[in-house]
Amino acid sequence: MQAKLYVGNLSFNTTESSLRELFEQCGTVTSCTIIMDKFTGKSRGFGFVEMANAADASKAITQFHGKDVDGRALTVNEAKPREDRPRGGGGGGYGGGGRDRY
C-alpha cells in the first residue's frame, strides 16, 4: 500500500527531480510533486512524495525529518487528507445600518 508524505520547509532551489532522488535512498518513489504558486510559478516551499509502501515511508520520515537540504531543515511527516474548504470569500454586507438619517 502506498504512503503519501508531506515534505515542508523546502528551499526554493529544490526541484522535483532532486527531491525524488533524495527519497529514493529509502525505497521506491511512485510520485513526487512540489506545490507551485499559481500566480508566480515559484515553489510554495512544500510538496508531497508518495512511497511504494509504508515501511519505506517510515524509513524516509526517520531519515529526512530535520535533515538539512539546500540549507533548510526539512519537515517530513505522513500527509493528512485534504480538508474541504468553502470556496470564495466571506459574506459581503454593506455595513452601517440601524440609524435613520434625516
Backbone torsions as a table, in degrees:
resi	resn	phi	psi	omega
1	MET	NA	132.9	-178.5
2	GLN	-71.9	152.7	178.4
3	ALA	-130.3	129.7	-177.9
4	LYS	-99.0	132.1	-179.6
5	LEU	-113.6	141.4	170.9
6	TYR	-90.2	133.1	177.4
7	VAL	-124.7	112.4	-176.2
8	GLY	-114.3	171.8	179.6
9	ASN	63.8	35.6	178.5
10	LEU	-74.1	143.4	172.2
11	SER	-68.0	149.4	177.3
12	PHE	-68.6	-12.2	178.0
13	ASN	-88.0	-11.9	-178.6
14	THR	-72.8	133.7	179.0
15	THR	-107.8	164.8	177.7
16	GLU	-61.9	-38.8	-179.1
17	SER	-68.2	-39.2	178.0
18	SER	-69.2	-34.9	177.5
19	LEU	-67.3	-42.4	177.5
20	ARG	-60.2	-47.2	179.2
21	GLU	-57.8	-42.6	-179.7
22	LEU	-60.8	-49.4	-175.8
23	PHE	-74.2	-22.4	176.4
24	GLU	-65.8	-14.6	174.1
25	GLN	-64.3	-20.8	-178.0
26	CYS	-103.6	-7.4	-179.5
27	GLY	149.7	-165.8	-176.6
28	THR	-77.6	126.6	176.4
29	VAL	-99.0	121.7	-179.3
30	THR	-90.6	-26.5	174.2
31	SER	-158.6	155.0	-178.3
32	CYS	-148.3	123.5	-177.3
33	THR	-138.6	129.7	170.4
34	ILE	-101.7	129.7	-177.1
35	ILE	-78.0	128.5	-177.3
36	MET	-109.4	146.9	175.7
37	ASP	-70.7	130.1	-174.7
38	LYS	-72.6	-18.6	-179.4
39	PHE	-93.0	-41.5	-176.0
40	THR	-96.7	-21.5	-177.7
41	GLY	77.8	6.2	179.4
42	LYS	-95.3	158.7	178.4
43	SER	-59.8	143.6	174.9
44	ARG	-91.8	1.7	174.4
45	GLY	90.0	10.4	175.6
46	PHE	-149.5	165.1	179.8
47	GLY	-162.9	-172.3	-178.2
48	PHE	-134.2	137.6	176.3
49	VAL	-123.6	128.4	178.3
50	GLU	-105.1	120.7	179.9
51	MET	-97.1	154.9	-176.0
52	ALA	-64.5	-31.3	179.9
53	ASN	-149.9	166.7	-175.9
54	ALA	-65.3	-32.3	-179.6
55	ALA	-65.7	-43.2	177.5
56	ASP	-65.0	-39.7	179.2
57	ALA	-63.2	-44.1	178.8
58	SER	-61.7	-41.7	178.0
59	LYS	-62.8	-41.6	179.7
60	ALA	-64.9	-40.5	178.0
61	ILE	-61.0	-47.7	-179.6
62	THR	-61.8	-42.5	-174.5
63	GLN	-78.1	-34.5	-170.1
64	PHE	-109.9	-14.7	178.5
65	HIS	-65.4	119.7	-178.9
66	GLY	88.4	-6.0	-179.1
67	LYS	-73.3	139.3	178.2
68	ASP	-78.9	120.0	177.2
69	VAL	-132.1	121.4	-178.1
70	ASP	54.9	36.1	176.9
71	GLY	82.5	9.0	-179.7
72	ARG	-127.9	139.3	176.2
73	ALA	-82.5	114.4	-176.4
74	LEU	-68.1	148.3	168.0
75	THR	-108.2	119.8	-179.3
76	VAL	-130.0	122.3	174.8
77	ASN	-153.8	173.3	-179.6
78	GLU	-66.3	131.8	-179.0
79	ALA	-69.5	139.1	177.0
80	LYS	-91.8	151.5	178.1
81	PRO	-60.7	144.8	-179.1
82	ARG	-68.0	133.1	178.7
83	GLU	-86.5	142.8	174.6
84	ASP	-75.1	128.5	178.2
85	ARG	-118.1	145.2	177.8
86	PRO	-64.6	142.6	-179.9
87	ARG	-85.9	154.3	173.2
88	GLY	81.3	176.8	-177.9
89	GLY	-81.2	177.5	179.6
90	GLY	-77.7	-172.3	179.9
91	GLY	-62.9	142.8	-177.6
92	GLY	-81.5	-67.7	-178.2
93	GLY	63.4	152.5	-178.8
94	TYR	-116.2	16.5	175.0
95	GLY	59.1	-170.6	176.7
96	GLY	55.9	-160.4	177.4
97	GLY	97.1	161.6	176.7
98	GLY	90.5	-15.5	179.4
99	ARG	-121.1	135.9	174.2
100	ASP	-89.5	138.7	178.8
101	ARG	-114.6	123.7	179.7
102	TYR	-119.0	NA	NA
